[in-house]
Amino acid sequence: MDRRDSNYYEAHAQTIILDSITSSYGNARILRRLRRNDPTLDYLQISGNNACYNIGEGDDLGWLGYFIGNSDTLQHLYIFDAPALLSSNRLGDFIEGVSRNRSIQTLLIGTDFGRGFRQMGDFFKNNNNLRELYFGNMETIGIESARNIAFMLNQCERSNLLKIDFEESYASEAVLAEITAAFSSHSHLEELNLHANNLGREGSVALGNALQACRNPQLKELFLCFNCIDDEGIRALAGGMMNCHNLSKLDLSCNDTTVDGFGPLSTLFQSEHCHLKYLDLCAMNMGDDGARVISQGLASLNLLHTLTLSENAIGDDGALALANGLANLHSLEALDLEDNSIGDLGLRALAESLFNCDNLKDLSLSDNRTITATGLRSLSTFLGSDSCSLTKLGLGRIPFGDEGIVALADGLKDNRSMEYFYLSNSSIGDRGLQALVEGLVNCVNLKDLGLSGNRMITALGLRSLSTLLRSDSCSLTNICLEGIPFGDDGVVALADALKGNKSMKELYFDSSGVTSVGLKAFSKLLCDTSSVNTTYLSNHSLVQLERWSNGHTPGGIPPYDVKQLLELNEHPAEHVAIHKILKSHSDFDVEPFFEWKLNLLPLVMSWFERVRILVDEHSWISDESTEEIQSRQLSAMYNFVRGMPLVAIDGYRSRNNGATLAQMRKRKVDQLN
């Protein structure tokens, strides 16, 4: 098939019948919008299926490329894997057309263009608006295509490209070595994401050399996790990063490093040009020896606010070394030490160093399974100090039991900052839960409490939650109690504890062993129909309850209650209360209000007026008409007066007697005159 040049497309652009060169009405519609430069078409996705433009038999891709090239409004173009695109005789025309575009700011290429990558070089040479470039599905790409990509990237002499992303593209080590060498020409690049590839030693050396050769690089964020990088690769990368004076975010997690690889990193951290704020070294086989090496460099990162060292087999010796480095990190806000081998001695050293980290908000120590109550006493001292500003604490999967919670409770009593507290699978029983509640009673900002997997908790312990949940200062929105088989007794205890609570949104627990007894307890909590007043005081905040909110109820019981009431609670509480009252009470029982005498009647009438306004604005509240609500209002007034005739008559006589006395006084004044 003959190649068409741009003159051909220009000559026929306004007269070509678009339905004749497309495989569907949707594709023809896209071309029409591109042809008239539709300002609302700023995003276009091209693929074999489920896209804006689905390539099929009959699509002339030369015209698609031409109209994309002429567009002034298209800003985001995503080209996914599409066999029909690669097999098209017009692929060259398509790429040539796209290469003329000057408006695209985001480009994703999810297919192997082969030599077409080299042809795309004109696009990169001429488009100064491109800011973000993504690659995907590169696992089958060959060396030749990699060299074409490198050539394409090297055409960006005037590039303003800020981000290159190969995340989970699964390119090989040799391919990435070819491509990363081209990054040296992108000094404006601010973010490079190579997450989950096969960079390996060869690719790491190439990338390190490219970073070192780059003139005044602006790189701020570098993501290299899951890349099979060994010690030599780390050494090369550290050398390249020495040249990146603006680097603030580095992720090297899950690579094949040994203690020898941490030396170059420690040297990098001690450089006067290193200004890291975010550092992730998770799962890098650090151990105590690596922790000792890296701690020397950590002490120099005085701008660091997030540090992740989880899954590194760090023991007490490593924790002692880290504590010395952490003592200087006054800007640190988040510290993740999950899934290590830290025990009481290491925790004590860490807790002492944290007194200097007065900006620390997030601390995770979960899965350090040798910590006991002894170590937690040291942490408790920190939690109760004025230096502690923690808002999130993770201590899950550490079997310290009730003694551990008792040790923590003293410090928690003086803590006012905690918002998220996770204690799953910690062997806590009823005594521990009671101690925890006593400790948390002053944590007025606590929103999320995780207690899953503490299988020794029973209904007795759950009843103690009422102290926390019924407090006027309670701000809890989420409690997780999954994996605890407390059955109906526990569910009833939870429902009782939640009476009067207005903050809880989500409650998760193990529904095994729960029957209609437990279901009815929550049904009554959500809408107690005993009286108008109890309905008004029902729970209007809970929206997620185990699986019941999804319609899965014990024994398949499907009453109006649970699922629909939880859905209702997603609306404003005032509106929900009105709906429940109107739904549950066709006639108001006014007798409970008689003790207020006629003082309450104006409030009742005012409430009905408010109901009429809200129903007009939000029809879901009630399907009753304005006339029907007005009839309810009059009925309530009638029932109120009928139920209190003596009070009504006395009130009438009192008002009339006052008028009569006033008239008598007026007559006396007239007679005197």
Disulfide bonds with the S-S distance in Angstrom:
none
